[in-house]
């Protein structure tokens, strides 16, 4: 299918969205090529007027965080900023400052800090892994793919490392590694562009190498959906065979329940538990996207589209489920 251009609503900055094949958003933020010189800059990035533009043309400004969560994240950010200002060339200080900015929804500032780090350490895979994540958040999927493919090249043949959680799970046991998080975000970026074959290829590698059930179900979910959207239903069915109710899941319960739904062992209302109106949580948005997509590829397109709109209206614009719902609605608009 050829790429189509979609006219979006007017915003303070020009936006171009290309759907079906390549999806690109032109934003007033740094691109991978726009790296500063190797001189150290420690000043906090200037706060922009907005953080991103949705794939439907809406300006996106602040994450909808609860007051206590915002306060906690702000305290963590202040600590990380002090560490960065004290040791601005320390790669851990750079990464944690940028990560803490991202958790508060200061995405473009986060990207700027990673870009400063890449100017100093152009062969550090962690910087590309994390900046690629934030390019997804601001809807710049081609830039995300470029960063994450660079990270993939940099870790090839090297030992994997556990990635510390920014916000520890209930068991304070990180489930992700550098390699697996690169793969997860790369598969997602391909999926959001609409390159389901590339998404499936990366996701299959991650399913095969997963070292715990949380990683297995998260990658199996995106693999299954990529295969279904590619019309490879028999292959998708095989993805579900090893998925069981008794898997040891620490934090990816939504992905696990979705896979059980796809197997026909759970009803949709046990997965999608959010109210039909009002704000969603990040986990609600992710679960709702899976259910909406399940409707869509099972020829219940009206139900799928209605749920995608519900996700977007739910306000969690930083959630991957919301980004994916926007991409779907943009494709629908391009192919009425």
VOPAGU-2260 file (C-alpha; in pm, 1 decimal, decimal comma):
REM VOPAGU-2260
SITE   aa  ch    i         X         Y         Z
SITE  UNK   A    0       0,0       0,0       0,0
SITE  UNK   A    1     140,4     339,9     -90,4
SITE  UNK   A    2     196,7     607,6     171,1
SITE  UNK   A    3     -81,7     859,5     215,4
SITE  UNK   A    4     -71,2    1207,8     359,8
SITE  UNK   A    5    -331,4    1312,1     612,7
SITE  UNK   A    6    -424,9    1674,1     677,5
SITE  UNK   A    7    -435,8    1734,2    1050,9
SITE  UNK   A    8    -589,5    2010,9    1259,9
SITE  UNK   A    9    -388,4    2329,6    1294,1
SITE  UNK   A   10    -136,9    2331,1    1577,5
SITE  UNK   A   11     135,8    2576,9    1683,4
SITE  UNK   A   12     384,3    2384,2    1468,2
SITE  UNK   A   13     353,4    2210,0    1133,8
SITE  UNK   A   14     278,8    1837,8    1148,0
SITE  UNK   A   15     309,4    1583,3     869,4
SITE  UNK   A   16     177,9    1231,7     917,4
SITE  UNK   A   17     250,7     959,1     664,9
SITE  UNK   A   18      57,3     637,0     716,9
SITE  UNK   A   19      84,5     285,3     572,4
SITE  UNK   A   20     446,0     204,0     506,0
SITE  UNK   A   21     619,2     494,9     680,8
SITE  UNK   A   22     478,2     709,9     958,3
SITE  UNK   A   23     671,2    1030,4    1024,4
SITE  UNK   A   24     595,9    1323,4    1248,8
SITE  UNK   A   25     783,0    1650,6    1201,7
SITE  UNK   A   26     828,7    1809,9    1543,3
SITE  UNK   A   27    1031,1    2094,7    1685,8
SITE  UNK   A   28    1269,1    1857,7    1864,6
SITE  UNK   A   29    1614,7    1720,0    1796,7
SITE  UNK   A   30    1660,8    1447,0    1537,8
SITE  UNK   A   31    1928,8    1176,2    1568,6
SITE  UNK   A   32    2155,5    1379,1    1340,7
SITE  UNK   A   33    2118,4    1699,8    1539,9
SITE  UNK   A   34    2373,3    1616,7    1808,9
SITE  UNK   A   35    2561,5    1895,4    1984,5
SITE  UNK   A   36    2936,7    1924,7    1994,5
SITE  UNK   A   37    3125,8    1720,6    2249,7
SITE  UNK   A   38    3142,2    2017,4    2486,9
SITE  UNK   A   39    2951,9    1952,7    2806,4
SITE  UNK   A   40    2626,1    2139,9    2861,8
SITE  UNK   A   41    2482,1    2104,4    3210,5
SITE  UNK   A   42    2196,9    2355,7    3202,1
SITE  UNK   A   43    1850,5    2203,6    3219,8
SITE  UNK   A   44    1679,5    2199,7    2879,1
SITE  UNK   A   45    1434,9    2482,1    2816,6
SITE  UNK   A   46    1073,5    2377,4    2874,3
SITE  UNK   A   47     886,0    2368,3    2540,2
SITE  UNK   A   48     533,1    2493,9    2482,1
SITE  UNK   A   49     420,2    2138,1    2415,1
SITE  UNK   A   50     572,0    1790,8    2421,0
SITE  UNK   A   51     439,6    1624,8    2107,8
SITE  UNK   A   52     165,5    1625,2    1847,2
SITE  UNK   A   53     -62,4    1324,7    1832,9
SITE  UNK   A   54    -105,9    1129,7    1511,5
SITE  UNK   A   55    -450,8    1288,4    1494,1
SITE  UNK   A   56    -314,9    1643,3    1513,9
SITE  UNK   A   57    -369,0    1726,1    1880,2
SITE  UNK   A   58    -101,2    1905,7    2082,4
SITE  UNK   A   59      10,9    1699,6    2381,0
SITE  UNK   A   60     136,6    1888,9    2682,6
SITE  UNK   A   61     143,2    1722,0    3026,6
SITE  UNK   A   62     110,2    1361,5    3140,0
SITE  UNK   A   63    -205,0    1304,2    3349,3
SITE  UNK   A   64     -28,4    1204,8    3671,2
SITE  UNK   A   65    -188,4    1184,0    4014,2
SITE  UNK   A   66     -64,5    1453,7    4252,9
SITE  UNK   A   67     125,4    1211,1    4477,7
SITE  UNK   A   68     287,6    1041,1    4178,0
SITE  UNK   A   69     388,4    1376,1    4028,3
SITE  UNK   A   70     541,9    1480,4    4360,8
SITE  UNK   A   71     738,0    1154,6    4386,6
SITE  UNK   A   72     865,1    1183,2    4029,1
SITE  UNK   A   73     959,7    1548,2    4080,4
SITE  UNK   A   74    1168,0    1456,2    4385,6
SITE  UNK   A   75    1342,4    1182,3    4189,4
SITE  UNK   A   76    1406,0    1424,7    3904,8
SITE  UNK   A   77    1557,8    1684,4    4138,9
SITE  UNK   A   78    1799,9    1422,2    4273,5
SITE  UNK   A   79    1892,6    1308,8    3923,1
SITE  UNK   A   80    1943,6    1665,2    3804,9
SITE  UNK   A   81    2181,4    1737,1    4092,6
SITE  UNK   A   82    2382,5    1427,1    4007,9
SITE  UNK   A   83    2395,8    1529,0    3642,7
SITE  UNK   A   84    2509,3    1881,6    3723,4
SITE  UNK   A   85    2778,5    1740,4    3953,6
SITE  UNK   A   86    2906,6    1483,6    3699,5
SITE  UNK   A   87    2772,7    1587,2    3357,4
SITE  UNK   A   88    2999,7    1351,5    3164,6
SITE  UNK   A   89    2908,2    1042,4    3368,0
SITE  UNK   A   90    2692,5     825,4    3145,4
SITE  UNK   A   91    2478,2     698,6    3434,3
SITE  UNK   A   92    2408,1    1056,5    3543,8
SITE  UNK   A   93    2307,0    1143,8    3188,0
SITE  UNK   A   94    2077,5     842,6    3152,0
SITE  UNK   A   95    1905,2     880,0    3488,1
SITE  UNK   A   96    1847,9    1251,9    3444,4
SITE  UNK   A   97    1690,8    1188,0    3104,4
SITE  UNK   A   98    1485,6     894,9    3234,8
SITE  UNK   A   99    1348,5    1101,1    3523,0
SITE  UNK   A  100    1254,7    1380,9    3283,3
SITE  UNK   A  101    1069,2    1124,7    3074,2
SITE  UNK   A  102     870,0     984,4    3365,7
SITE  UNK   A  103     732,6    1332,7    3430,8
SITE  UNK   A  104     634,3    1368,9    3067,1
SITE  UNK   A  105     914,7    1613,0    2984,3
SITE  UNK   A  106     987,2    1412,2    2674,2
SITE  UNK   A  107    1157,5    1662,3    2450,0
SITE  UNK   A  108    1386,1    1770,4    2733,7
SITE  UNK   A  109    1463,3    1402,7    2791,5
SITE  UNK   A  110    1551,6    1355,6    2424,2
SITE  UNK   A  111    1781,9    1658,3    2441,4
SITE  UNK   A  112    1974,4    1511,0    2735,6
SITE  UNK   A  113    2015,2    1175,8    2558,9
SITE  UNK   A  114    2134,5    1363,1    2250,6
SITE  UNK   A  115    2395,8    1544,4    2461,2
SITE  UNK   A  116    2505,4    1205,3    2592,3
SITE  UNK   A  117    2532,6    1057,2    2244,0
SITE  UNK   A  118    2758,4    1347,0    2142,1
SITE  UNK   A  119    2993,1    1237,0    2422,2
SITE  UNK   A  120    2944,7     859,6    2387,4
SITE  UNK   A  121    2841,4     781,1    2027,1
SITE  UNK   A  122    2890,2     405,4    2080,5
SITE  UNK   A  123    2689,9     366,4    2401,4
SITE  UNK   A  124    2386,2     142,2    2331,9
SITE  UNK   A  125    2197,4     248,4    2646,2
SITE  UNK   A  126    2166,4     605,0    2518,4
SITE  UNK   A  127    2019,3     492,6    2185,4
SITE  UNK   A  128    1788,5     241,5    2356,9
SITE  UNK   A  129    1640,8     508,5    2582,9
SITE  UNK   A  130    1624,3     785,1    2323,5
SITE  UNK   A  131    1452,8     542,7    2086,1
SITE  UNK   A  132    1188,4     483,2    2353,2
SITE  UNK   A  133    1126,0     856,2    2385,5
SITE  UNK   A  134    1107,6     905,7    2011,3
SITE  UNK   A  135     817,1     658,9    2019,0
SITE  UNK   A  136     655,0     871,2    2290,3
SITE  UNK   A  137     671,8    1184,1    2073,1
SITE  UNK   A  138     539,7     988,5    1771,4
SITE  UNK   A  139     864,2    1003,3    1568,9
SITE  UNK   A  140     874,0     637,0    1475,0
SITE  UNK   A  141    1139,1     649,6    1199,9
SITE  UNK   A  142    1380,2     820,0    1442,6
SITE  UNK   A  143    1298,2     551,2    1700,1
SITE  UNK   A  144    1372,9     273,2    1451,4
SITE  UNK   A  145    1703,6     438,8    1359,1
SITE  UNK   A  146    1813,1     467,2    1723,5
SITE  UNK   A  147    1701,8     118,1    1819,4
SITE  UNK   A  148    1864,1     -43,3    1517,1
SITE  UNK   A  149    2184,6     139,8    1609,8
SITE  UNK   A  150    2153,6       2,8    1963,8
SITE  UNK   A  151    2099,5    -346,7    1820,6
SITE  UNK   A  152    2422,4    -318,6    1622,2
SITE  UNK   A  153    2615,0    -197,1    1926,1
SITE  UNK   A  154    2511,2    -490,4    2149,6
SITE  UNK   A  155    2551,0    -763,7    1889,9
SITE  UNK   A  156    2771,0   -1041,1    2026,2
SITE  UNK   A  157    2806,2    -876,1    2366,7
SITE  UNK   A  158    2683,5   -1009,5    2704,2
SITE  UNK   A  159    2339,6    -887,1    2811,2
SITE  UNK   A  160    2285,2    -677,5    3125,2
SITE  UNK   A  161    1988,1    -638,9    3357,6
SITE  UNK   A  162    1827,9    -295,7    3321,7
SITE  UNK   A  163    1739,4    -131,9    3654,5
SITE  UNK   A  164    1377,6     -23,9    3683,0
SITE  UNK   A  165    1306,4     345,1    3722,5
SITE  UNK   A  166    1000,3     253,7    3926,9
SITE  UNK   A  167    1053,8     -91,3    4083,8
SITE  UNK   A  168     778,7    -352,8    4055,0
SITE  UNK   A  169     605,6    -517,1    4350,4
SITE  UNK   A  170     885,3    -771,1    4395,7
SITE  UNK   A  171    1165,2    -518,8    4330,5
SITE  UNK   A  172    1287,0    -760,8    4065,9
SITE  UNK   A  173    1373,0    -610,6    3724,6
SITE  UNK   A  174    1231,4    -817,5    3440,3
SITE  UNK   A  175    1406,5    -641,5    3153,5
SITE  UNK   A  176    1757,9    -639,8    3014,4
SITE  UNK   A  177    1936,4    -406,7    2776,4
SITE  UNK   A  178    1898,2    -647,0    2483,4
SITE  UNK   A  179    1535,0    -731,6    2553,3
SITE  UNK   A  180    1431,4    -369,0    2595,2
SITE  UNK   A  181    1599,6    -273,6    2270,0
SITE  UNK   A  182    1409,6    -554,1    2097,6
SITE  UNK   A  183    1076,8    -470,1    2261,5
SITE  UNK   A  184    1087,9    -105,3    2158,3
SITE  UNK   A  185    1219,0    -182,5    1809,5
SITE  UNK   A  186     936,8    -430,0    1745,5
SITE  UNK   A  187     689,1    -172,8    1875,5
SITE  UNK   A  188     827,9     105,4    1654,2
SITE  UNK   A  189     798,1    -115,5    1344,3
SITE  UNK   A  190     445,2    -210,1    1448,1
SITE  UNK   A  191     338,0     151,2    1492,7
SITE  UNK   A  192     468,2     240,7    1147,1
SITE  UNK   A  193     256,8     -43,8    1011,5
SITE  UNK   A  194     549,2    -266,2     911,6
SITE  UNK   A  195     399,8    -574,8    1071,0
SITE  UNK   A  196     643,8    -814,7     903,1
SITE  UNK   A  197     944,2    -634,2    1055,0
SITE  UNK   A  198     769,3    -616,2    1392,5
SITE  UNK   A  199     702,8    -990,8    1383,3
SITE  UNK   A  200    1062,2   -1068,6    1289,8
SITE  UNK   A  201    1203,4    -874,4    1586,1
SITE  UNK   A  202     935,2    -995,2    1826,9
SITE  UNK   A  203    1000,3   -1359,8    1736,3
SITE  UNK   A  204    1368,8   -1320,7    1822,2
SITE  UNK   A  205    1271,5   -1173,1    2158,6
SITE  UNK   A  206    1020,6   -1449,1    2236,6
SITE  UNK   A  207    1286,9   -1708,8    2156,9
SITE  UNK   A  208    1543,5   -1544,3    2385,2
SITE  UNK   A  209    1311,3   -1442,8    2671,6
SITE  UNK   A  210    1447,9   -1538,2    3012,4
SITE  UNK   A  211    1128,8   -1495,4    3217,6
SITE  UNK   A  212     754,0   -1518,7    3170,0
SITE  UNK   A  213     699,3   -1142,9    3186,2
SITE  UNK   A  214     919,4   -1094,6    2881,4
SITE  UNK   A  215     762,8   -1395,1    2706,9
SITE  UNK   A  216     408,9   -1264,0    2735,2
SITE  UNK   A  217     491,9    -904,2    2643,6
SITE  UNK   A  218     673,5   -1008,4    2327,2
SITE  UNK   A  219     428,6   -1288,4    2244,4
SITE  UNK   A  220     150,2   -1030,6    2255,7
SITE  UNK   A  221     313,0    -803,7    1995,0
SITE  UNK   A  222     423,1   -1104,4    1790,4
SITE  UNK   A  223      71,2   -1246,0    1784,3
SITE  UNK   A  224     -84,7    -915,6    1682,8
SITE  UNK   A  225     181,0    -851,3    1417,0
SITE  UNK   A  226     115,3   -1193,0    1264,0
SITE  UNK   A  227    -262,0   -1149,3    1273,5
SITE  UNK   A  228    -238,2    -807,1    1110,6
SITE  UNK   A  229     -15,7    -966,8     843,6
SITE  UNK   A  230    -278,7   -1234,8     774,3
SITE  UNK   A  231     -50,3   -1509,6     908,1
SITE  UNK   A  232    -316,4   -1662,8    1128,6
SITE  UNK   A  233    -173,7   -2016,4    1147,7
SITE  UNK   A  234     162,4   -1884,1    1267,6
SITE  UNK   A  235     -14,0   -1660,4    1518,2
SITE  UNK   A  236    -200,6   -1959,0    1662,2
SITE  UNK   A  237     131,3   -2132,4    1731,7
SITE  UNK   A  238     246,0   -1834,2    1939,1
SITE  UNK   A  239     -35,0   -1905,2    2185,3
SITE  UNK   A  240      42,9   -2274,6    2238,4
SITE  UNK   A  241     296,4   -2231,2    2525,0
SITE  UNK   A  242      88,6   -1963,9    2700,7
SITE  UNK   A  243     -74,8   -2102,5    3017,0
SITE  UNK   A  244    -269,9   -1968,6    3313,2
SITE  UNK   A  245       1,6   -2064,4    3562,6
SITE  UNK   A  246     284,8   -1856,4    3414,3
SITE  UNK   A  247     487,7   -1660,9    3671,6
SITE  UNK   A  248     397,7   -1299,7    3597,4
SITE  UNK   A  249     530,2   -1013,0    3809,6
SITE  UNK   A  250     405,7    -706,1    3622,4
SITE  UNK   A  251     278,7    -788,7    3272,1
SITE  UNK   A  252     -59,8    -922,2    3382,2
SITE  UNK   A  253    -241,7    -726,7    3109,5
SITE  UNK   A  254     -38,5    -890,1    2833,4
SITE  UNK   A  255     -90,8   -1232,1    2992,8
SITE  UNK   A  256    -468,0   -1183,7    3012,7
SITE  UNK   A  257    -477,0   -1063,6    2651,9
SITE  UNK   A  258    -299,5   -1377,5    2535,5
SITE  UNK   A  259    -549,4   -1588,6    2728,2
SITE  UNK   A  260    -826,5   -1392,4    2556,4
SITE  UNK   A  261    -672,7   -1465,9    2217,0
SITE  UNK   A  262    -665,7   -1835,8    2312,7
SITE  UNK   A  263   -1035,6   -1820,1    2393,6
SITE  UNK   A  264    -979,5   -1893,9    2763,2
SITE  UNK   A  265   -1087,3   -1553,8    2899,1
SITE  UNK   A  266   -1379,7   -1329,5    2803,3
SITE  UNK   A  267   -1308,6    -975,6    2681,7
SITE  UNK   A  268   -1474,6    -815,7    2984,3
SITE  UNK   A  269   -1223,1    -983,2    3215,9
SITE  UNK   A  270    -941,3    -809,3    3027,7
SITE  UNK   A  271   -1103,5    -472,5    2965,0
SITE  UNK   A  272   -1220,8    -369,8    3311,2
SITE  UNK   A  273   -1212,0      12,4    3278,2
SITE  UNK   A  274   -1533,6     215,6    3282,2
SITE  UNK   A  275   -1677,0     297,1    2936,1
SITE  UNK   A  276   -1606,8     668,9    2987,0
SITE  UNK   A  277   -1356,5     880,5    3178,5
SITE  UNK   A  278    -981,6     867,2    3226,7
SITE  UNK   A  279    -792,2     543,3    3176,9
SITE  UNK   A  280    -479,7     420,3    3351,7
SITE  UNK   A  281    -171,7     333,5    3145,9
SITE  UNK   A  282    -242,0     -38,2    3196,3
SITE  UNK   A  283    -606,6      11,8    3098,6
SITE  UNK   A  284    -496,1     175,2    2772,6
SITE  UNK   A  285    -264,8    -115,6    2691,0
SITE  UNK   A  286    -530,5    -376,5    2765,2
SITE  UNK   A  287    -794,8    -183,2    2574,4
SITE  UNK   A  288    -572,8    -159,0    2267,5
SITE  UNK   A  289    -527,3    -536,5    2264,5
SITE  UNK   A  290    -902,4    -591,4    2289,1
SITE  UNK   A  291    -972,6    -331,5    2018,2
SITE  UNK   A  292    -721,1    -494,8    1784,5
SITE  UNK   A  293    -872,3    -837,1    1859,3
SITE  UNK   A  294   -1208,8    -703,6    1745,5
SITE  UNK   A  295   -1053,5    -546,8    1435,7
SITE  UNK   A  296    -875,5    -851,9    1295,2
SITE  UNK   A  297   -1175,1   -1070,8    1379,4
SITE  UNK   A  298   -1389,7    -854,0    1145,6
SITE  UNK   A  299   -1565,8    -656,9    1417,0
SITE  UNK   A  300   -1423,0    -333,6    1285,6
SITE  UNK   A  301   -1688,8    -104,1    1428,6
SITE  UNK   A  302   -1619,0    -235,6    1779,3
SITE  UNK   A  303   -1246,0    -204,4    1728,1
SITE  UNK   A  304   -1262,6     150,7    1598,4
SITE  UNK   A  305   -1498,4     260,5    1877,4
SITE  UNK   A  306   -1258,3     123,2    2138,2
SITE  UNK   A  307    -958,5     292,7    1975,9
SITE  UNK   A  308   -1147,5     621,9    2006,2
SITE  UNK   A  309   -1225,6     544,5    2370,3
SITE  UNK   A  310    -854,5     489,6    2435,9
SITE  UNK   A  311    -757,9     822,0    2279,6
SITE  UNK   A  312   -1032,8     997,7    2474,4
SITE  UNK   A  313    -903,2     833,1    2795,0
SITE  UNK   A  314    -621,8    1085,7    2819,6
SITE  UNK   A  315    -317,9     859,6    2873,5
SITE  UNK   A  316    -130,0     993,7    2573,6
SITE  UNK   A  317     205,1     862,8    2698,1
SITE  UNK   A  318      83,1     500,1    2702,3
SITE  UNK   A  319     189,3     278,4    2413,7
SITE  UNK   A  320    -170,1     159,6    2387,0
SITE  UNK   A  321    -278,8     516,1    2317,4
SITE  UNK   A  322      -0,8     573,7    2062,9
SITE  UNK   A  323    -108,4     254,7    1884,9
SITE  UNK   A  324    -476,0     356,8    1891,3
SITE  UNK   A  325    -384,3     691,8    1733,6
SITE  UNK   A  326    -190,1     510,0    1459,9
SITE  UNK   A  327    -490,4     289,1    1389,0
SITE  UNK   A  328    -732,5     581,0    1368,2
SITE  UNK   A  329    -490,8     767,1    1138,7
SITE  UNK   A  330    -480,6     464,1     908,4
SITE  UNK   A  331    -859,3     444,5     910,3
SITE  UNK   A  332    -878,9     813,8     817,5
SITE  UNK   A  333    -633,4     756,6     533,7
SITE  UNK   A  334    -832,2     460,3     400,5
SITE  UNK   A  335   -1200,7     534,3     466,9
